[in-house]
Amino acid sequence: MVVTAELVLERAPRTVHLVPLTRNVSRRLSTEVLLDTPDLPATSVAQCHLLTVASTSRIVEGDLGRVGATALAQLRAVISDLLDID
C-alpha cells in the first residue's frame, strides 16, 4: 500500500513509502491496522512496522482502491507512534 501523500505524488517522486499488506489477520500485532474494505480481494492488515521505501519504477500500475477515513487515521497514528512523530 502506498502511503505517500498525494501532494508529494503529484511531483513525480522517484521513491514512495509503502506499507506491506497481509491476509494473515489472525495474529493482529499492535502495529497492524485492519483493512476491511470492498476494494481489497480479502480482509487484510497493513503491517506498519514494515514501512519501507521503494522506487516508483517497482510499483505495478493499477489502483486497488483507497482505505476509508478511519483506517487512514489509524495508519497515520501507528506510523507516527513508530517514528516518534507528534
Biotite code that builds the C-alpha atoms (Angstrom):
import biotite.structure as struc

atoms = struc.array([
    struc.Atom([0.000, 0.000, 0.000], chain_id="A", res_id=1, res_name="MET", atom_name="CA", element="C"),
    struc.Atom([1.435, 3.380, -0.982], chain_id="A", res_id=2, res_name="VAL", atom_name="CA", element="C"),
    struc.Atom([1.288, 5.746, 1.984], chain_id="A", res_id=3, res_name="VAL", atom_name="CA", element="C"),
    struc.Atom([2.946, 8.767, 0.408], chain_id="A", res_id=4, res_name="THR", atom_name="CA", element="C"),
    struc.Atom([0.800, 11.911, 0.363], chain_id="A", res_id=5, res_name="ALA", atom_name="CA", element="C"),
    struc.Atom([-0.922, 12.798, -2.901], chain_id="A", res_id=6, res_name="GLU", atom_name="CA", element="C"),
    struc.Atom([0.679, 16.246, -2.851], chain_id="A", res_id=7, res_name="LEU", atom_name="CA", element="C"),
    struc.Atom([4.083, 14.535, -2.958], chain_id="A", res_id=8, res_name="VAL", atom_name="CA", element="C"),
    struc.Atom([2.962, 12.056, -5.619], chain_id="A", res_id=9, res_name="LEU", atom_name="CA", element="C"),
    struc.Atom([1.889, 14.917, -7.905], chain_id="A", res_id=10, res_name="GLU", atom_name="CA", element="C"),
    struc.Atom([5.544, 15.951, -8.113], chain_id="A", res_id=11, res_name="ARG", atom_name="CA", element="C"),
    struc.Atom([6.503, 12.530, -9.557], chain_id="A", res_id=12, res_name="ALA", atom_name="CA", element="C"),
    struc.Atom([8.998, 11.391, -6.900], chain_id="A", res_id=13, res_name="PRO", atom_name="CA", element="C"),
    struc.Atom([11.494, 8.630, -7.603], chain_id="A", res_id=14, res_name="ARG", atom_name="CA", element="C"),
    struc.Atom([10.583, 6.825, -4.388], chain_id="A", res_id=15, res_name="THR", atom_name="CA", element="C"),
    struc.Atom([7.434, 6.302, -2.313], chain_id="A", res_id=16, res_name="VAL", atom_name="CA", element="C"),
    struc.Atom([6.668, 4.987, 1.162], chain_id="A", res_id=17, res_name="HIS", atom_name="CA", element="C"),
    struc.Atom([4.981, 1.598, 1.285], chain_id="A", res_id=18, res_name="LEU", atom_name="CA", element="C"),
    struc.Atom([3.278, -0.420, 3.992], chain_id="A", res_id=19, res_name="VAL", atom_name="CA", element="C"),
    struc.Atom([3.002, -4.126, 3.136], chain_id="A", res_id=20, res_name="PRO", atom_name="CA", element="C"),
    struc.Atom([-0.367, -5.863, 3.409], chain_id="A", res_id=21, res_name="LEU", atom_name="CA", element="C"),
    struc.Atom([-1.053, -9.413, 4.529], chain_id="A", res_id=22, res_name="THR", atom_name="CA", element="C"),
    struc.Atom([-4.164, -11.548, 4.613], chain_id="A", res_id=23, res_name="ARG", atom_name="CA", element="C"),
    struc.Atom([-2.959, -13.149, 7.856], chain_id="A", res_id=24, res_name="ASN", atom_name="CA", element="C"),
    struc.Atom([-5.353, -11.379, 10.201], chain_id="A", res_id=25, res_name="VAL", atom_name="CA", element="C"),
    struc.Atom([-5.088, -13.962, 12.990], chain_id="A", res_id=26, res_name="SER", atom_name="CA", element="C"),
    struc.Atom([-2.064, -12.594, 14.851], chain_id="A", res_id=27, res_name="ARG", atom_name="CA", element="C"),
    struc.Atom([-3.016, -8.877, 14.929], chain_id="A", res_id=28, res_name="ARG", atom_name="CA", element="C"),
    struc.Atom([0.051, -7.035, 16.209], chain_id="A", res_id=29, res_name="LEU", atom_name="CA", element="C"),
    struc.Atom([-0.400, -3.592, 17.720], chain_id="A", res_id=30, res_name="SER", atom_name="CA", element="C"),
    struc.Atom([1.459, -2.153, 14.724], chain_id="A", res_id=31, res_name="THR", atom_name="CA", element="C"),
    struc.Atom([-1.020, -3.622, 12.236], chain_id="A", res_id=32, res_name="GLU", atom_name="CA", element="C"),
    struc.Atom([-4.175, -1.892, 11.011], chain_id="A", res_id=33, res_name="VAL", atom_name="CA", element="C"),
    struc.Atom([-7.186, -3.919, 9.910], chain_id="A", res_id=34, res_name="LEU", atom_name="CA", element="C"),
    struc.Atom([-8.333, -3.067, 6.377], chain_id="A", res_id=35, res_name="LEU", atom_name="CA", element="C"),
    struc.Atom([-11.811, -4.377, 5.755], chain_id="A", res_id=36, res_name="ASP", atom_name="CA", element="C"),
    struc.Atom([-12.681, -2.649, 2.504], chain_id="A", res_id=37, res_name="THR", atom_name="CA", element="C"),
    struc.Atom([-14.584, -3.942, -0.522], chain_id="A", res_id=38, res_name="PRO", atom_name="CA", element="C"),
    struc.Atom([-11.719, -2.715, -2.756], chain_id="A", res_id=39, res_name="ASP", atom_name="CA", element="C"),
    struc.Atom([-9.402, -5.471, -1.489], chain_id="A", res_id=40, res_name="LEU", atom_name="CA", element="C"),
    struc.Atom([-9.935, -9.097, -2.533], chain_id="A", res_id=41, res_name="PRO", atom_name="CA", element="C"),
    struc.Atom([-9.860, -10.184, 1.136], chain_id="A", res_id=42, res_name="ALA", atom_name="CA", element="C"),
    struc.Atom([-9.768, -8.667, 4.596], chain_id="A", res_id=43, res_name="THR", atom_name="CA", element="C"),
    struc.Atom([-6.150, -7.677, 5.211], chain_id="A", res_id=44, res_name="SER", atom_name="CA", element="C"),
    struc.Atom([-3.933, -5.876, 7.676], chain_id="A", res_id=45, res_name="VAL", atom_name="CA", element="C"),
    struc.Atom([-1.409, -3.165, 6.923], chain_id="A", res_id=46, res_name="ALA", atom_name="CA", element="C"),
    struc.Atom([1.915, -4.014, 8.587], chain_id="A", res_id=47, res_name="GLN", atom_name="CA", element="C"),
    struc.Atom([3.019, -0.518, 9.627], chain_id="A", res_id=48, res_name="CYS", atom_name="CA", element="C"),
    struc.Atom([6.106, -1.877, 11.420], chain_id="A", res_id=49, res_name="HIS", atom_name="CA", element="C"),
    struc.Atom([7.429, -2.889, 7.983], chain_id="A", res_id=50, res_name="LEU", atom_name="CA", element="C"),
    struc.Atom([7.202, 0.635, 6.496], chain_id="A", res_id=51, res_name="LEU", atom_name="CA", element="C"),
    struc.Atom([9.702, 0.842, 3.655], chain_id="A", res_id=52, res_name="THR", atom_name="CA", element="C"),
    struc.Atom([10.752, 2.969, 0.708], chain_id="A", res_id=53, res_name="VAL", atom_name="CA", element="C"),
    struc.Atom([10.664, 1.675, -2.858], chain_id="A", res_id=54, res_name="ALA", atom_name="CA", element="C"),
    struc.Atom([11.458, 3.052, -6.264], chain_id="A", res_id=55, res_name="SER", atom_name="CA", element="C"),
    struc.Atom([8.418, 4.164, -8.220], chain_id="A", res_id=56, res_name="THR", atom_name="CA", element="C"),
    struc.Atom([9.713, 2.012, -11.077], chain_id="A", res_id=57, res_name="SER", atom_name="CA", element="C"),
    struc.Atom([8.830, -1.051, -8.962], chain_id="A", res_id=58, res_name="ARG", atom_name="CA", element="C"),
    struc.Atom([5.208, -0.005, -8.470], chain_id="A", res_id=59, res_name="ILE", atom_name="CA", element="C"),
    struc.Atom([2.764, -2.035, -10.544], chain_id="A", res_id=60, res_name="VAL", atom_name="CA", element="C"),
    struc.Atom([0.184, 0.052, -12.355], chain_id="A", res_id=61, res_name="GLU", atom_name="CA", element="C"),
    struc.Atom([-3.326, -0.281, -11.083], chain_id="A", res_id=62, res_name="GLY", atom_name="CA", element="C"),
    struc.Atom([-5.413, 1.031, -8.267], chain_id="A", res_id=63, res_name="ASP", atom_name="CA", element="C"),
    struc.Atom([-6.912, -1.394, -5.787], chain_id="A", res_id=64, res_name="LEU", atom_name="CA", element="C"),
    struc.Atom([-8.831, 1.426, -4.172], chain_id="A", res_id=65, res_name="GLY", atom_name="CA", element="C"),
    struc.Atom([-8.457, 3.587, -1.133], chain_id="A", res_id=66, res_name="ARG", atom_name="CA", element="C"),
    struc.Atom([-8.879, 2.976, 2.560], chain_id="A", res_id=67, res_name="VAL", atom_name="CA", element="C"),
    struc.Atom([-11.588, 4.763, 4.486], chain_id="A", res_id=68, res_name="GLY", atom_name="CA", element="C"),
    struc.Atom([-11.078, 7.725, 6.780], chain_id="A", res_id=69, res_name="ALA", atom_name="CA", element="C"),
    struc.Atom([-10.990, 5.586, 9.931], chain_id="A", res_id=70, res_name="THR", atom_name="CA", element="C"),
    struc.Atom([-8.320, 3.217, 8.607], chain_id="A", res_id=71, res_name="ALA", atom_name="CA", element="C"),
    struc.Atom([-6.308, 6.158, 7.264], chain_id="A", res_id=72, res_name="LEU", atom_name="CA", element="C"),
    struc.Atom([-6.389, 7.835, 10.685], chain_id="A", res_id=73, res_name="ALA", atom_name="CA", element="C"),
    struc.Atom([-5.265, 4.561, 12.303], chain_id="A", res_id=74, res_name="GLN", atom_name="CA", element="C"),
    struc.Atom([-2.423, 4.192, 9.783], chain_id="A", res_id=75, res_name="LEU", atom_name="CA", element="C"),
    struc.Atom([-1.263, 7.747, 10.457], chain_id="A", res_id=76, res_name="ARG", atom_name="CA", element="C"),
    struc.Atom([-1.400, 7.225, 14.215], chain_id="A", res_id=77, res_name="ALA", atom_name="CA", element="C"),
    struc.Atom([0.528, 3.945, 14.186], chain_id="A", res_id=78, res_name="VAL", atom_name="CA", element="C"),
    struc.Atom([3.194, 5.248, 11.787], chain_id="A", res_id=79, res_name="ILE", atom_name="CA", element="C"),
    struc.Atom([3.554, 8.433, 13.835], chain_id="A", res_id=80, res_name="SER", atom_name="CA", element="C"),
    struc.Atom([3.995, 6.375, 17.003], chain_id="A", res_id=81, res_name="ASP", atom_name="CA", element="C"),
    struc.Atom([6.564, 4.110, 15.331], chain_id="A", res_id=82, res_name="LEU", atom_name="CA", element="C"),
    struc.Atom([8.565, 7.095, 14.093], chain_id="A", res_id=83, res_name="LEU", atom_name="CA", element="C"),
    struc.Atom([8.041, 9.065, 17.317], chain_id="A", res_id=84, res_name="ASP", atom_name="CA", element="C"),
    struc.Atom([6.419, 11.957, 15.452], chain_id="A", res_id=85, res_name="ILE", atom_name="CA", element="C"),
    struc.Atom([3.949, 14.147, 17.319], chain_id="A", res_id=86, res_name="ASP", atom_name="CA", element="C"),
])
